[in-house]
């Protein structure tokens, strides 16, 4: 059974982004809830395909606000599904325009997570 684990980056970005962009955050969290529901019934997280899900290098998955109302800012949240522990790490949330810095944070987190185990 999959479980979630938050990171410091998640806590900080959700507080900041959620305060400044509550509507966008609500759509992102709705799509995250859908993804979690699919994880719980899927045999392999890599087989889950939706219009709001995007796979990146290092196993990072971004979830966008697909299905949101017109006029809201493009946004993303980033997670890392760790199959070895069935843990979905909640990494960060932010504007799509800040993707580069968010991805950099995510890559660093995963690097340290993997090296911690060895």
N, C-alpha and C positions, 0 to 999 in steps of 0.2 A: 504494500500500500504506500503510495506516494505521500510525502509530508513536505511542508514548506519550511524554509529557514530564511529569515530576513538578514540583510547585511546592514552595516552602518550607512553605506551609500543609499540603500533603499529607504531606510528610516529618514535620512536627511532630505532626499529628493522628494519623497511622498509628502512630507510635511511642507516643504517649500513649494513644489509644483501644485500640490493639492489645494493649497491656500490661494495661490495666484490664478489657477486654472481649474476650478472645481468641476466644471462640466466635462472638460477633456479627461480629467482624472477618473471621473465616474464611468465614462465609456471604456477607458483602459482597464479599469478594475472589473468591469462587466465581462470583457473579453478574457481577462485572466481567469475569472471564475469558470468560464466555459472551457478554457484550456485545461484547468485543473480537473474538471469533471471528465473530460476526455482521457486525461492521463490515468485516472482511476480505473477505467474500463479497457484501456489499450494494452496490448501485450508489448508494444514497442513504441516509445514516444516519437521515433522518427517516422512512423507511419501516419501520424496525425497531420492532416492537411486542412487548412482553413484559409479564407481570404485575408484574415488579420494576422497570420503567423508567418514569420520570416526567419529562415535559418542563416546563421553567419558562421564564420570561421571559429575555431576553438569550441564549437558546440553551443555557442550563444544563440538564444532565440529572442527575437524581438516581437512584441505584440503591439499592433497599431490600433487606432481608434475606429477601424472600419465599422460602418453602421451608424456613425455619429451624425448629428444634425449639421446642416450647412452653416458655415460661418465660424466654426470652431477651428482652433489652430492644430495643425498636424502634430501628433504626439506619438511617443513610443514608450514602452516599458521593456526592460531587458531581464531575462531570466536565464538560468543555467540548469537544465535537467541532468542530474547526476544519476545515471543508471545504476552505478555500483552501490549506491546507498538509498536509491529511490527518494532522493531529496531534490526538490525544486528550489534552487537558491533564487531569491528575489533580489536582483542586483540594483536597479535604479529606474527612474522614470523621468521623462523630460520632453522638451520640444524636439521635433524631428530635426530642426536646424542645429541642435546641439549634439547630433549623433556622433560625431567624431570623438568628442571628449567623453561621452557616455560609453562608447565602445572601448576606448582606452582604459577607463576604469574597470570595465567588465573583463577585459583581457588580463589586466593585472590581478584581479581577484582570482580568476581561474588559475593563473600561473601559481600563485601562492597556495591555493587550495590543493592543487595537484602535488606541488613540492612538499607540502606539509605531510602528505601521506607516505612519502618515500624516505 
